[in-house]
Amino acid sequence: MKHFLSNLSLNTRQTAIDSLMDNAATTVPDPVYFSIGLPNRELLPKRQLHEVYNSIFNLKSDSHFNYGGSKGIAPLLSTISKRENISQDYIMITTGNTQGVELSARLVLNTGDTIAFESYTYAIAHSLTHQYSLNALEIPVEADGMNIEALEQLLQKTAIKALYIIPNANNPTGTTLSLKKRKKLVDLAYQYNFLIIEDDPYRDLIFDTRFPSLFELDPYKEKVIYLYSFSKTIAPTLRTGFILAHPFYIKKLEQFKQTTDSCTSPLNQMVVNEMIKTEDWDNSLEKQRAFYETKKDLTKKFLSKMADMYGWTSNEPAGGLFYWVDTHAGDVTEWLRFAANSGVIFIPGSAFALDDQTNTKFRLCYSYVDNQEMIKGFTRLEESFLEWQNQNTTKNIKKIQQNI
Ligand SMILES: Cc1ncc(COP(=O)(O)O)c(C=O)c1O
């Protein structure tokens, strides 16, 4: 077809997750999805949302049915300003962190710029690389987050424009950046002059003590754009989050927001404001953390058995929704076909790598399925893993026999 596609369209690709999940079709009637990075159904605050929407519909004013300012509605800006302890000049409401990532990219990135990511990271962030034709680099991640020494070595040789990082309960690795590394990273941003895009949707799901954000640690608020979303702690459907950044950047971001979606739904912003403005919100977050910690513990038990029996390795996450597991047993994309046949789905590690390399790791999301389903899912993971390994052994024996 003779097409009219822009370079941006031509550069856009299906995310690695989408293409990999084409392999994960299952005909089992009761599949267990360890692939879905969503809040648990039990935690969806349906009753509260019902009450809050009702109360808003009963208001005399209709302003929430109209457009709002691009920066966000006044009551929500005021609540966030209090909660984050920062002036409203530094805040803009977003339609979730997906928009926060895209607007931050528009703010600072030019074609050919160099951006650094954690290896591994959120697949949607990688899309920027293709769309903006960036030179992308991956920095290895350790148990306490990005390897800052490796980053520093890279910076000594190569200038980067931006670094994208998920410092708390990373998606997919589950790792959390230590305080020492956070301080060093902010220092490096000043020393080597790059911007940090801090994508932080999991901070309120850190089970114990939470470290200050990179944005909080930035003394002049010039080197960090901070992104928070209510998708994981209220519900993704509200499509509401916020950016914290220097007012110089916020002004520009507002201009982009005007041409992107004009504003985040004022109705949903009002709902979020009602949900988070009182202490009930802190109690809700406390409950959510306890809920997910139980699921993490259940998963830990299963993984420690798999470690003993089959040599799997994993780091225990300090919060969030994900376990990152290394099977050390071949390309897990092949295993996914066996797993899907037996009714359990996970996401292969290559979905979170820049170059779709085959690998032995996978992301196990423990948030979405209920505890009974989890047990069933663990059994299916083990059985399908064995089936896959046995098939590999048979193949290898055949190869050896052919060569004799
Ligand atoms: C690191 C990260 N950023 C952004 C998002 C998407 O956030 P939102 O729903 O706010 O657009 C996700 C969702 O999985 C995520 O894991």
The ligand as a Gaussian input file, in Angstrom:
#p B3LYP/6-31G(d) Opt

LIG

0 1
 C        7.211000       0.992000      35.678000
 C        5.857000       1.278000      35.151000
 N        5.581000       2.482000      34.641000
 C        4.361000       2.783000      34.171000
 C        3.345000       1.852000      34.174000
 C        2.015000       2.214000      33.614000
 O        1.433000       3.105000      34.486000
 P        0.058000       3.839000      34.213000
 O       -1.044000       2.866000      34.366000
 O        0.051000       4.879000      35.273000
 O        0.103000       4.439000      32.858000
 C        3.578000       0.571000      34.681000
 C        2.533000      -0.450000      34.637000
 O        2.721000      -1.625000      34.701000
 C        4.868000       0.282000      35.187000
 O        5.166000      -0.923000      35.698000

